[in-house]
Amino acid sequence: MPSSTSKTFSAGDVAGYKVTIVNAGKNVRVYDFVIESAAGLTNELDESAVVVPAGTSRTVTLNAKASKSGNYNFALAVNSNGELVKRIPLTANVAGSSFGGNSGMLLLTVVLAIIFVVLLVVLIVLLTKQPERSEKESYY
């Protein structure tokens, strides 16, 4: 069972869902996992299969990452001997946007503002600079 079926995190960040598999039987069991992912969500398991001795448990971590905000519903299917043992529904609530979206436009605006300020300073210096007066006077 997962520690939490719903996580809230920022776009571009990674959220970890810990899932504990308990083997209450009398024999060793091999469990494999299949991620039923949502579009726009990247998922990765730290282990795709685990061997759980009788009477013990193992914990695996499913990491989720999204670059855009939104609510993503996905699931982790736990299988043993080719049969579905349990399907665990999960939710990712992603807020904000990752770097590269609106942040790219903000960065461009800041760079252009700095260039504008530098050019303005150069223009002010050039306009306030008095031309050198020649000491020679000409008489006509």
mmCIF file of the C-alpha atoms, coordinates in Angstrom:
data_MODEL
# 
_entry.id   MODEL 
# 
loop_
_atom_site.group_PDB 
_atom_site.id 
_atom_site.type_symbol 
_atom_site.label_atom_id 
_atom_site.label_alt_id 
_atom_site.label_comp_id 
_atom_site.label_asym_id 
_atom_site.label_entity_id 
_atom_site.label_seq_id 
_atom_site.pdbx_PDB_ins_code 
_atom_site.Cartn_x 
_atom_site.Cartn_y 
_atom_site.Cartn_z 
_atom_site.occupancy 
_atom_site.B_iso_or_equiv 
_atom_site.pdbx_formal_charge 
_atom_site.auth_seq_id 
_atom_site.auth_comp_id 
_atom_site.auth_asym_id 
_atom_site.auth_atom_id 
_atom_site.pdbx_PDB_model_num 
ATOM 1   C CA . MET A 1 1   ? 0.000  0.000   0.000   1.00 0.00 ? 1   MET A CA 1 
ATOM 2   C CA . PRO A 1 2   ? 1.373  3.465   -0.808  1.00 0.00 ? 2   PRO A CA 1 
ATOM 3   C CA . SER A 1 3   ? 2.250  5.957   1.910   1.00 0.00 ? 3   SER A CA 1 
ATOM 4   C CA . SER A 1 4   ? 0.066  8.503   0.103   1.00 0.00 ? 4   SER A CA 1 
ATOM 5   C CA . THR A 1 5   ? -1.984 8.092   -3.068  1.00 0.00 ? 5   THR A CA 1 
ATOM 6   C CA . SER A 1 6   ? -2.019 11.821  -3.837  1.00 0.00 ? 6   SER A CA 1 
ATOM 7   C CA . LYS A 1 7   ? 0.917  14.248  -3.977  1.00 0.00 ? 7   LYS A CA 1 
ATOM 8   C CA . THR A 1 8   ? 1.074  17.971  -4.698  1.00 0.00 ? 8   THR A CA 1 
ATOM 9   C CA . PHE A 1 9   ? 4.277  19.365  -6.168  1.00 0.00 ? 9   PHE A CA 1 
ATOM 10  C CA . SER A 1 10  ? 5.606  22.033  -8.538  1.00 0.00 ? 10  SER A CA 1 
ATOM 11  C CA . ALA A 1 11  ? 6.062  21.519  -12.251 1.00 0.00 ? 11  ALA A CA 1 
ATOM 12  C CA . GLY A 1 12  ? 9.548  20.249  -12.994 1.00 0.00 ? 12  GLY A CA 1 
ATOM 13  C CA . ASP A 1 13  ? 9.925  18.725  -9.514  1.00 0.00 ? 13  ASP A CA 1 
ATOM 14  C CA . VAL A 1 14  ? 9.858  15.023  -8.731  1.00 0.00 ? 14  VAL A CA 1 
ATOM 15  C CA . ALA A 1 15  ? 7.395  13.461  -6.287  1.00 0.00 ? 15  ALA A CA 1 
ATOM 16  C CA . GLY A 1 16  ? 8.060  10.045  -4.782  1.00 0.00 ? 16  GLY A CA 1 
ATOM 17  C CA . TYR A 1 17  ? 5.259  7.591   -4.024  1.00 0.00 ? 17  TYR A CA 1 
ATOM 18  C CA . LYS A 1 18  ? 6.425  4.831   -1.680  1.00 0.00 ? 18  LYS A CA 1 
ATOM 19  C CA . VAL A 1 19  ? 4.601  1.521   -2.095  1.00 0.00 ? 19  VAL A CA 1 
ATOM 20  C CA . THR A 1 20  ? 5.061  -1.287  0.430   1.00 0.00 ? 20  THR A CA 1 
ATOM 21  C CA . ILE A 1 21  ? 4.475  -4.847  -0.772  1.00 0.00 ? 21  ILE A CA 1 
ATOM 22  C CA . VAL A 1 22  ? 3.656  -7.376  1.962   1.00 0.00 ? 22  VAL A CA 1 
ATOM 23  C CA . ASN A 1 23  ? 3.953  -11.108 1.393   1.00 0.00 ? 23  ASN A CA 1 
ATOM 24  C CA . ALA A 1 24  ? 1.688  -12.662 4.027   1.00 0.00 ? 24  ALA A CA 1 
ATOM 25  C CA . GLY A 1 25  ? 1.989  -16.088 2.418   1.00 0.00 ? 25  GLY A CA 1 
ATOM 26  C CA . LYS A 1 26  ? 4.269  -19.038 3.239   1.00 0.00 ? 26  LYS A CA 1 
ATOM 27  C CA . ASN A 1 27  ? 6.279  -18.963 0.010   1.00 0.00 ? 27  ASN A CA 1 
ATOM 28  C CA . VAL A 1 28  ? 8.651  -16.522 -1.639  1.00 0.00 ? 28  VAL A CA 1 
ATOM 29  C CA . ARG A 1 29  ? 6.859  -14.371 -4.228  1.00 0.00 ? 29  ARG A CA 1 
ATOM 30  C CA . VAL A 1 30  ? 8.120  -12.279 -7.081  1.00 0.00 ? 30  VAL A CA 1 
ATOM 31  C CA . TYR A 1 31  ? 6.162  -9.095  -7.748  1.00 0.00 ? 31  TYR A CA 1 
ATOM 32  C CA . ASP A 1 32  ? 6.505  -7.038  -10.902 1.00 0.00 ? 32  ASP A CA 1 
ATOM 33  C CA . PHE A 1 33  ? 5.049  -3.613  -11.559 1.00 0.00 ? 33  PHE A CA 1 
ATOM 34  C CA . VAL A 1 34  ? 3.403  -1.951  -14.524 1.00 0.00 ? 34  VAL A CA 1 
ATOM 35  C CA . ILE A 1 35  ? 2.861  1.817   -14.554 1.00 0.00 ? 35  ILE A CA 1 
ATOM 36  C CA . GLU A 1 36  ? -0.343 3.034   -16.181 1.00 0.00 ? 36  GLU A CA 1 
ATOM 37  C CA . SER A 1 37  ? 0.860  6.579   -16.828 1.00 0.00 ? 37  SER A CA 1 
ATOM 38  C CA . ALA A 1 38  ? -1.065 9.703   -17.788 1.00 0.00 ? 38  ALA A CA 1 
ATOM 39  C CA . ALA A 1 39  ? -0.148 11.838  -20.814 1.00 0.00 ? 39  ALA A CA 1 
ATOM 40  C CA . GLY A 1 40  ? 2.257  14.607  -19.811 1.00 0.00 ? 40  GLY A CA 1 
ATOM 41  C CA . LEU A 1 41  ? 3.517  12.727  -16.756 1.00 0.00 ? 41  LEU A CA 1 
ATOM 42  C CA . THR A 1 42  ? 6.876  10.943  -16.606 1.00 0.00 ? 42  THR A CA 1 
ATOM 43  C CA . ASN A 1 43  ? 7.081  7.982   -14.233 1.00 0.00 ? 43  ASN A CA 1 
ATOM 44  C CA . GLU A 1 44  ? 9.996  5.874   -13.091 1.00 0.00 ? 44  GLU A CA 1 
ATOM 45  C CA . LEU A 1 45  ? 10.265 2.998   -10.623 1.00 0.00 ? 45  LEU A CA 1 
ATOM 46  C CA . ASP A 1 46  ? 13.395 2.389   -8.574  1.00 0.00 ? 46  ASP A CA 1 
ATOM 47  C CA . GLU A 1 47  ? 12.796 -1.363  -9.098  1.00 0.00 ? 47  GLU A CA 1 
ATOM 48  C CA . SER A 1 48  ? 10.618 -2.955  -11.768 1.00 0.00 ? 48  SER A CA 1 
ATOM 49  C CA . ALA A 1 49  ? 10.377 -6.265  -9.873  1.00 0.00 ? 49  ALA A CA 1 
ATOM 50  C CA . VAL A 1 50  ? 11.048 -7.399  -6.302  1.00 0.00 ? 50  VAL A CA 1 
ATOM 51  C CA . VAL A 1 51  ? 11.459 -10.726 -4.560  1.00 0.00 ? 51  VAL A CA 1 
ATOM 52  C CA . VAL A 1 52  ? 9.634  -10.784 -1.216  1.00 0.00 ? 52  VAL A CA 1 
ATOM 53  C CA . PRO A 1 53  ? 10.338 -13.680 1.154   1.00 0.00 ? 53  PRO A CA 1 
ATOM 54  C CA . ALA A 1 54  ? 7.400  -15.194 3.046   1.00 0.00 ? 54  ALA A CA 1 
ATOM 55  C CA . GLY A 1 55  ? 6.182  -13.097 5.963   1.00 0.00 ? 55  GLY A CA 1 
ATOM 56  C CA . THR A 1 56  ? 8.174  -9.983  4.999   1.00 0.00 ? 56  THR A CA 1 
ATOM 57  C CA . SER A 1 57  ? 7.676  -6.778  3.047   1.00 0.00 ? 57  SER A CA 1 
ATOM 58  C CA . ARG A 1 58  ? 9.552  -4.603  0.556   1.00 0.00 ? 58  ARG A CA 1 
ATOM 59  C CA . THR A 1 59  ? 9.136  -0.946  -0.332  1.00 0.00 ? 59  THR A CA 1 
ATOM 60  C CA . VAL A 1 60  ? 9.542  0.444   -3.832  1.00 0.00 ? 60  VAL A CA 1 
ATOM 61  C CA . THR A 1 61  ? 9.438  4.085   -4.907  1.00 0.00 ? 61  THR A CA 1 
ATOM 62  C CA . LEU A 1 62  ? 7.567  5.392   -7.928  1.00 0.00 ? 62  LEU A CA 1 
ATOM 63  C CA . ASN A 1 63  ? 8.787  8.843   -9.009  1.00 0.00 ? 63  ASN A CA 1 
ATOM 64  C CA . ALA A 1 64  ? 6.509  11.159  -10.982 1.00 0.00 ? 64  ALA A CA 1 
ATOM 65  C CA . LYS A 1 65  ? 7.436  14.363  -12.833 1.00 0.00 ? 65  LYS A CA 1 
ATOM 66  C CA . ALA A 1 66  ? 5.436  16.773  -15.005 1.00 0.00 ? 66  ALA A CA 1 
ATOM 67  C CA . SER A 1 67  ? 6.501  19.920  -16.846 1.00 0.00 ? 67  SER A CA 1 
ATOM 68  C CA . LYS A 1 68  ? 3.013  21.477  -16.947 1.00 0.00 ? 68  LYS A CA 1 
ATOM 69  C CA . SER A 1 69  ? 0.514  22.158  -14.192 1.00 0.00 ? 69  SER A CA 1 
ATOM 70  C CA . GLY A 1 70  ? -2.610 20.063  -13.865 1.00 0.00 ? 70  GLY A CA 1 
ATOM 71  C CA . ASN A 1 71  ? -4.085 17.014  -12.174 1.00 0.00 ? 71  ASN A CA 1 
ATOM 72  C CA . TYR A 1 72  ? -2.760 13.687  -13.414 1.00 0.00 ? 72  TYR A CA 1 
ATOM 73  C CA . ASN A 1 73  ? -4.388 10.355  -12.581 1.00 0.00 ? 73  ASN A CA 1 
ATOM 74  C CA . PHE A 1 74  ? -2.260 7.256   -13.055 1.00 0.00 ? 74  PHE A CA 1 
ATOM 75  C CA . ALA A 1 75  ? -1.924 3.816   -11.498 1.00 0.00 ? 75  ALA A CA 1 
ATOM 76  C CA . LEU A 1 76  ? 0.553  1.154   -10.472 1.00 0.00 ? 76  LEU A CA 1 
ATOM 77  C CA . ALA A 1 77  ? -0.405 -2.439  -11.247 1.00 0.00 ? 77  ALA A CA 1 
ATOM 78  C CA . VAL A 1 78  ? 1.198  -5.026  -8.946  1.00 0.00 ? 78  VAL A CA 1 
ATOM 79  C CA . ASN A 1 79  ? 1.462  -8.478  -10.541 1.00 0.00 ? 79  ASN A CA 1 
ATOM 80  C CA . SER A 1 80  ? 2.665  -11.848 -9.304  1.00 0.00 ? 80  SER A CA 1 
ATOM 81  C CA . ASN A 1 81  ? 2.922  -15.000 -11.447 1.00 0.00 ? 81  ASN A CA 1 
ATOM 82  C CA . GLY A 1 82  ? 1.356  -13.099 -14.357 1.00 0.00 ? 82  GLY A CA 1 
ATOM 83  C CA . GLU A 1 83  ? -1.786 -12.237 -12.392 1.00 0.00 ? 83  GLU A CA 1 
ATOM 84  C CA . LEU A 1 84  ? -2.911 -8.849  -11.145 1.00 0.00 ? 84  LEU A CA 1 
ATOM 85  C CA . VAL A 1 85  ? -2.582 -8.721  -7.348  1.00 0.00 ? 85  VAL A CA 1 
ATOM 86  C CA . LYS A 1 86  ? -3.609 -5.100  -6.881  1.00 0.00 ? 86  LYS A CA 1 
ATOM 87  C CA . ARG A 1 87  ? -4.097 -1.923  -8.918  1.00 0.00 ? 87  ARG A CA 1 
ATOM 88  C CA . ILE A 1 88  ? -3.163 1.192   -6.948  1.00 0.00 ? 88  ILE A CA 1 
ATOM 89  C CA . PRO A 1 89  ? -4.699 4.453   -8.254  1.00 0.00 ? 89  PRO A CA 1 
ATOM 90  C CA . LEU A 1 90  ? -2.470 7.516   -7.762  1.00 0.00 ? 90  LEU A CA 1 
ATOM 91  C CA . THR A 1 91  ? -2.881 11.259  -8.307  1.00 0.00 ? 91  THR A CA 1 
ATOM 92  C CA . ALA A 1 92  ? -0.331 13.983  -9.034  1.00 0.00 ? 92  ALA A CA 1 
ATOM 93  C CA . ASN A 1 93  ? -1.454 17.585  -8.467  1.00 0.00 ? 93  ASN A CA 1 
ATOM 94  C CA . VAL A 1 94  ? 1.100  19.715  -10.292 1.00 0.00 ? 94  VAL A CA 1 
ATOM 95  C CA . ALA A 1 95  ? 1.207  23.475  -9.751  1.00 0.00 ? 95  ALA A CA 1 
ATOM 96  C CA . GLY A 1 96  ? 3.061  26.193  -11.657 1.00 0.00 ? 96  GLY A CA 1 
ATOM 97  C CA . SER A 1 97  ? 5.247  25.740  -14.707 1.00 0.00 ? 97  SER A CA 1 
ATOM 98  C CA . SER A 1 98  ? 8.774  24.531  -15.118 1.00 0.00 ? 98  SER A CA 1 
ATOM 99  C CA . PHE A 1 99  ? 11.652 26.702  -16.321 1.00 0.00 ? 99  PHE A CA 1 
ATOM 100 C CA . GLY A 1 100 ? 11.385 27.286  -20.019 1.00 0.00 ? 100 GLY A CA 1 
ATOM 101 C CA . GLY A 1 101 ? 7.704  28.267  -20.146 1.00 0.00 ? 101 GLY A CA 1 
ATOM 102 C CA . ASN A 1 102 ? 6.910  31.783  -18.982 1.00 0.00 ? 102 ASN A CA 1 
ATOM 103 C CA . SER A 1 103 ? 10.266 31.912  -17.205 1.00 0.00 ? 103 SER A CA 1 
ATOM 104 C CA . GLY A 1 104 ? 12.024 32.046  -20.579 1.00 0.00 ? 104 GLY A CA 1 
ATOM 105 C CA . MET A 1 105 ? 10.054 35.140  -21.522 1.00 0.00 ? 105 MET A CA 1 
ATOM 106 C CA . LEU A 1 106 ? 10.850 36.711  -18.156 1.00 0.00 ? 106 LEU A CA 1 
ATOM 107 C CA . LEU A 1 107 ? 14.554 36.036  -18.653 1.00 0.00 ? 107 LEU A CA 1 
ATOM 108 C CA . LEU A 1 108 ? 14.465 37.628  -22.123 1.00 0.00 ? 108 LEU A CA 1 
ATOM 109 C CA . THR A 1 109 ? 12.686 40.691  -20.707 1.00 0.00 ? 109 THR A CA 1 
ATOM 110 C CA . VAL A 1 110 ? 15.312 41.119  -17.970 1.00 0.00 ? 110 VAL A CA 1 
ATOM 111 C CA . VAL A 1 111 ? 18.190 40.831  -20.472 1.00 0.00 ? 111 VAL A CA 1 
ATOM 112 C CA . LEU A 1 112 ? 16.608 43.399  -22.788 1.00 0.00 ? 112 LEU A CA 1 
ATOM 113 C CA . ALA A 1 113 ? 16.001 45.780  -19.856 1.00 0.00 ? 113 ALA A CA 1 
ATOM 114 C CA . ILE A 1 114 ? 19.677 45.554  -18.857 1.00 0.00 ? 114 ILE A CA 1 
ATOM 115 C CA . ILE A 1 115 ? 20.790 46.283  -22.433 1.00 0.00 ? 115 ILE A CA 1 
ATOM 116 C CA . PHE A 1 116 ? 18.420 49.269  -22.550 1.00 0.00 ? 116 PHE A CA 1 
ATOM 117 C CA . VAL A 1 117 ? 19.815 50.703  -19.285 1.00 0.00 ? 117 VAL A CA 1 
ATOM 118 C CA . VAL A 1 118 ? 23.416 50.331  -20.501 1.00 0.00 ? 118 VAL A CA 1 
ATOM 119 C CA . LEU A 1 119 ? 22.616 52.088  -23.790 1.00 0.00 ? 119 LEU A CA 1 
ATOM 120 C CA . LEU A 1 120 ? 20.791 54.858  -21.920 1.00 0.00 ? 120 LEU A CA 1 
ATOM 121 C CA . VAL A 1 121 ? 23.811 55.465  -19.668 1.00 0.00 ? 121 VAL A CA 1 
ATOM 122 C CA . VAL A 1 122 ? 26.134 55.623  -22.694 1.00 0.00 ? 122 VAL A CA 1 
ATOM 123 C CA . LEU A 1 123 ? 23.804 58.103  -24.418 1.00 0.00 ? 123 LEU A CA 1 
ATOM 124 C CA . ILE A 1 124 ? 23.624 60.345  -21.321 1.00 0.00 ? 124 ILE A CA 1 
ATOM 125 C CA . VAL A 1 125 ? 27.419 60.335  -20.971 1.00 0.00 ? 125 VAL A CA 1 
ATOM 126 C CA . LEU A 1 126 ? 27.875 61.237  -24.641 1.00 0.00 ? 126 LEU A CA 1 
ATOM 127 C CA . LEU A 1 127 ? 25.308 64.047  -24.519 1.00 0.00 ? 127 LEU A CA 1 
ATOM 128 C CA . THR A 1 128 ? 26.669 65.637  -21.354 1.00 0.00 ? 128 THR A CA 1 
ATOM 129 C CA . LYS A 1 129 ? 30.244 65.570  -22.550 1.00 0.00 ? 129 LYS A CA 1 
ATOM 130 C CA . GLN A 1 130 ? 31.204 69.110  -23.669 1.00 0.00 ? 130 GLN A CA 1 
ATOM 131 C CA . PRO A 1 131 ? 33.225 69.421  -26.853 1.00 0.00 ? 131 PRO A CA 1 
ATOM 132 C CA . GLU A 1 132 ? 36.752 70.633  -26.286 1.00 0.00 ? 132 GLU A CA 1 
ATOM 133 C CA . ARG A 1 133 ? 37.212 74.357  -27.021 1.00 0.00 ? 133 ARG A CA 1 
ATOM 134 C CA . SER A 1 134 ? 40.027 75.344  -29.148 1.00 0.00 ? 134 SER A CA 1 
ATOM 135 C CA . GLU A 1 135 ? 42.403 77.894  -27.564 1.00 0.00 ? 135 GLU A CA 1 
ATOM 136 C CA . LYS A 1 136 ? 43.096 79.530  -30.861 1.00 0.00 ? 136 LYS A CA 1 
ATOM 137 C CA . GLU A 1 137 ? 40.830 82.321  -31.778 1.00 0.00 ? 137 GLU A CA 1 
ATOM 138 C CA . SER A 1 138 ? 40.390 83.289  -35.319 1.00 0.00 ? 138 SER A CA 1 
ATOM 139 C CA . TYR A 1 139 ? 40.064 86.902  -36.367 1.00 0.00 ? 139 TYR A CA 1 
ATOM 140 C CA . TYR A 1 140 ? 38.592 87.910  -39.647 1.00 0.00 ? 140 TYR A CA 1 
# 
